């Protein structure tokens, strides 16, 4: 049984380490979003994907191990949370280690959640800015009612329309 508790502590600490790496990447991503250097985002996102996959593996193992501990102590796995799990450990040292690892993980995840929400807002603002610029670039240069209708103006308007990036006619 001691081995299961040690494995749980290992999984909690390893998960916290992975989430700490994700937190550091999220801070880097925030700097990139604020600086407007979108070309630096893809490598960060790839690193995040790798870390998230690794974290999911540890999370799956942790849930399975907590289920085994719950069954061993006569509890339903779905009702067992970290606080209840701490109480189940008969060794005070194990209780303390589980508590510290759980609190560290909780703190990192809360900080990561806040930072990800901020990064999502920054990304939305950046996309809005890009869409506004695209709309400005692709605006149809329709003749204004205030421009004279002589031939040279129509030719200039037609030349401007020919420089549009995308033909709007479908």
N, C-alpha and C positions, 0 to 999 in steps of 0.2 A: 504494500500500500504506500509505503514511503516513496517508492520509485514513481508512482503516479503523481504524488504531490510535487516531487522534484521536476517531473516532466511538465506539469502544469506551470510551475514557476518559470521554467525554461521557455515555454511557449509564450507566456505573458511578457517576459523580458524581450524575447526575440521579436514579438509583434510590436512592442513599444519601440524597439530599435528601428524596425522598418517604417513605422509611422513617423518617427523622428526624421528619418531620411526623406520621407514624403513631405514633411513639414518644411524642411530645408529647401527642397525643390519648389514647393509652393511659394516660398519667399523669393526665390530666384525668379520664378514665373511672374510674380507680382512686379518685381523690378523691371523685367522685360516688358510687361504690359504698360507700365507707367512710362518707360522710356520710348515706347513705340517701335521697338525693334522686333517686329513679328517674325523675322527670319530666324531668330534664336529660339522660337517656341517649339518647333518639331522635335529637336533632341531632348528637350525637357519633358515633353509629353511622352516620348518613347520610354524614357527612364521611369516616369511615373507608372506607365502601364506595366513594366516589369516588376516594380515594387508592389503594385496592387495585386498582381497575380501571386507573388510570393506571400503577401499578407493574407490573401484568401486561403492559401494552403495552411498557414499556421492557424488561422481562424477556424477552419474546418477541423483540424486536429484538436484544437482547444475545446471546441464544442463537443466533439466525440469523447474526449477525456473527461470533461465535466459531466457528460451523460453517464459514463462508467462510474464516476465517483458518486453521482446521485443515486444510482441503482445500488451501489455498495452500501450507502447509508440509508437506504429505504425511502428515497425521495423520488419525485417525478422529475425527470431531466428538464422539462420545460418550465418548472417552477423554481429551479435553482439559479440564483444570481450570484454575483461575486461576494456580496455581503454574507449571504447564507453559507456560501462555500467556505469562507474564512472561519465561520463558527464551527464548521464540521471538523476542522483539523484539530487533532488531539494534542499536537505539539505546538507549544507557544511560538517557537522559532518559525515553524512552517506558517502559522497564522500571520506572523509579522511579515514574512517574505511574500506571502500571497497578497497581503494588504498593500505593501509597498509597490509591488509590481503592478497590481490592479490600479492603484492611484496614479502611478506614473503613466500607464497606458491611457487612463481616463483623461488626465490633464493634456496629454499630447493630442488625443483625438478631439477634445473640445477646442483646442487652439487651431488644429487643422480644419475643423468644421467652419470656424469663423473666418479663417484666411481663405478657404475655398469659396465661401459666400462672397467675400470681397473681390476675389479674382473673377468670379462669375459676373459681378456687376461691371468690373473693369473691361472684361471681354465684350459684354453687351454694348458698353459705351464705345469701344473701339470699332465694333461692327457697325454701329449706328453712324459713326464718323466716316467709315469707309463707304457705306451705302450712300451717305449724303454726297461724298465726293464723286462717286460713280454717277449718281443722278445729275450732278452739275456737269460732268464731262459729257454725258450722253443726252443732255437736254436737246430737244428738237428745236432748232432755230427757226421757228415759225415766224412768218412775217408779222410785224407789229402793225397795228392799225395806225400808228403815228408816223410810219416811214413813208416816204414818197413812193409812188408806184412806177417810177421810171425804170427803164431797162437795165441800167447799170446796177441798181440796188437789187433787182431780182437776180441778176447774174451773181452778185456778191453773196446773196442768201443761198443760192443754189450751190456755190462753191463751198460755203461754210457747211451746208448739209452733207456735201460729199466727203467732208473730213470726219464725219461722225464715225465712231469706232464700230458701232453695231447698226445695221439697217433695221429700222423699227417695223417695216412692213412685213407682215406674216402671210 
